Amino acid sequence: IMVGDSRQLHSVERGGVFRDLTETLGAASLTEVRRQREDWAKGAAQDFAEGRFKDGLAAYEAQGLIKW
């Protein structure tokens, strides 16, 4: 069993091996957010994971957790 995230930064030498293996052999994905307890925090985590950074930050700002 291998665990990883193909969207993380690659190593300096030969990067992308995990992505290559998952494309060749297939992979399963974890989709349920379990670390956060509140629904807004789960939604923000999902936003960050899917590249919607402004939406994730807006959720934290709405909770008063970000001061610009």
C-alpha positions in Angstrom: 0.0 0.0 0.0 1.3 3.4 -0.9 -0.1 6.7 0.4 0.6 10.1 -1.0 -0.6 13.2 -2.8 0.4 13.6 -6.4 -0.3 17.4 -6.1 2.4 18.0 -3.5 5.8 19.3 -4.6 8.0 16.8 -6.3 11.5 15.8 -5.2 14.5 17.5 -6.7 15.7 14.5 -8.6 13.0 12.2 -10.0 9.7 13.6 -9.1 6.2 12.4 -10.1 6.7 8.7 -9.4 3.6 8.5 -7.2 1.5 10.1 -9.9 3.0 7.8 -12.6 2.2 4.7 -10.5 -1.4 5.8 -9.8 -2.0 6.5 -13.5 -0.6 3.1 -14.4 -2.0 0.9 -11.6 -5.0 2.9 -10.4 -5.7 4.4 -7.0 -8.4 4.9 -4.4 -9.1 8.4 -3.0 -10.2 9.4 0.5 -13.0 11.9 0.1 -14.5 12.4 3.6 -13.0 15.2 5.7 -12.5 13.8 9.2 -10.0 16.1 10.8 -12.3 19.1 11.1 -15.5 18.8 13.3 -17.5 21.9 12.2 -19.3 21.8 8.8 -17.8 25.2 7.8 -14.3 23.9 8.5 -14.9 20.7 6.6 -16.2 22.8 3.6 -13.1 25.0 3.8 -10.8 22.0 3.9 -12.5 20.7 0.8 -12.2 24.1 -0.9 -8.5 24.1 -0.3 -8.1 20.5 -1.5 -9.8 21.3 -4.7 -7.9 24.6 -5.4 -10.7 27.0 -4.3 -8.4 29.0 -2.1 -10.4 32.2 -2.0 -13.5 30.3 -0.9 -11.6 28.5 1.8 -10.1 31.7 3.1 -13.5 33.4 3.0 -14.9 30.7 5.3 -12.1 31.3 7.8 -12.6 35.1 7.5 -16.4 34.7 8.1 -15.6 32.9 11.4 -13.4 35.8 12.5 -10.2 33.7 12.2 -8.4 35.9 9.7 -7.6 39.5 10.2 -6.4 41.3 7.1 
